[in-house]
Amino acid sequence: MQSDAGERFELHRWLYRTMFTIRTVEERLARSFMAGLIHGACHTYVGEEAVAAGVCASLSEDDAVFSTHRGHGHALAKGVSPVALIAELYGRETGVSHGRGGSMHLFAPEIGLMGTSGIVGPCILQAAGAGYSAKLLGNGSVGVAFFGDGAVGNGAFHEGLNLAAIYDLPALFVCENNLYATEVPFSHASRNPEVAPRAENYGIPGVTVDGNDVLAVHEAASRAIRRARDGGGPTLIEARTYRTRPHAEGMGLTGVYRTEEEVAAWREKDPIKMFRSRILSDETMTESDLDRMESDIKSEVDEAEQEAAAAPWPDRGTAARHAYREAP
Ligand SMILES: Cc1ncc(C[n+]2csc(CCOP(=O)(O)OP(=O)(O)O)c2C)c(N)n1
């Protein structure tokens, strides 16, 4: 059995590696978008990496994740490789959805990434459905939805949380409250700017957590996931975070809806910077360990990008594959 210190080291290493990989891939994709290599929209997850990493650290391939238009980070944290993600955004056959889905439609059911979607809200219902299936099968798995504050006003939020609550389903609802839906402040879209207390309406626990503190997210998520696996029912987590890039690449970073000062203040609370300081003060790893890890990840992502750019396009003859069921 591993010692506590050994387990902590492994966890911290995994969390840092996952967050830094997401950041590096996203920054690479932002450049690729400007170079015209990406077909369709590209919503990056820069600034929010601690949420995907902190939650997915407690999940296995048997747990089902449903995500949104901002899903690259969830896909990577759930185990999609950088090359499969980048190739998907480049529209290539080797992409995670064989080049058919692009940025917002990432599917890898073999590792429990049940899909990202451009439609705001349904992932909440799908996670409740996965929880229902897990309960019927008694297999101990959990359905997880990641969604933004913009989904909270959608009927799916009420229906999904209510359904999961009344049947004590093993589900976890993770609201990434980054304060804006596109360029609409949450405080304009709702008279109640808090999400977690809404859990009380459904009789389930609601937890607010600093979404830029990966250890805080991990602790809240692992407790909720354990509770769900043990038959205790669903939890709503509100992770308070911020995207430090535009809503989608090509849009303005700031504007009528937020100021440069606000973005700069949140960059000071960057989740990777914060975790790096924590690791160094806890002495889990040294500066040179972290520098080496970062440089390895940068090389891996560079190689992944080159491989994706050289990958073949899907064959025209297979355009309808996965769109229609094969005739029996
Ligand atoms: C059902 C639905 N309504 C509206 C839209 C248009 N839309 C795309 S992204 C977005 C904002 C979503 O904001 P939020 O859920 O907070 O996620 P964030 O982009 O902040 O991560 C909206 C309204 C949509 N895609 N689906």
The ligand as a Gaussian input file, in Angstrom:
#p B3LYP/6-31G(d) Opt

LIG

1 1
 C      -30.171000      26.072000     -25.523000
 C      -29.170000      27.112000     -25.979000
 N      -29.467000      28.415000     -25.841000
 C      -28.583000      29.351000     -26.259000
 C      -27.388000      28.985000     -26.818000
 C      -26.395000      30.038000     -27.280000
 N      -25.236000      30.033000     -26.405000
 C      -24.064000      29.471000     -26.752000
 S      -22.900000      29.572000     -25.574000
 C      -23.939000      30.430000     -24.557000
 C      -23.494000      30.915000     -23.218000
 C      -23.364000      29.827000     -22.269000
 O      -22.897000      30.351000     -21.067000
 P      -22.543000      29.401000     -19.866000
 O      -23.524000      28.280000     -19.843000
 O      -22.435000      30.231000     -18.654000
 O      -21.151000      28.776000     -20.274000
 P      -19.770000      29.530000     -20.562000
 O      -19.780000      29.878000     -22.023000
 O      -19.695000      30.730000     -19.694000
 O      -18.735000      28.519000     -20.247000
 C      -25.182000      30.592000     -25.151000
 C      -26.315000      31.303000     -24.530000
 C      -27.130000      27.605000     -26.946000
 N      -25.977000      27.179000     -27.465000
 N      -28.016000      26.684000     -26.509000

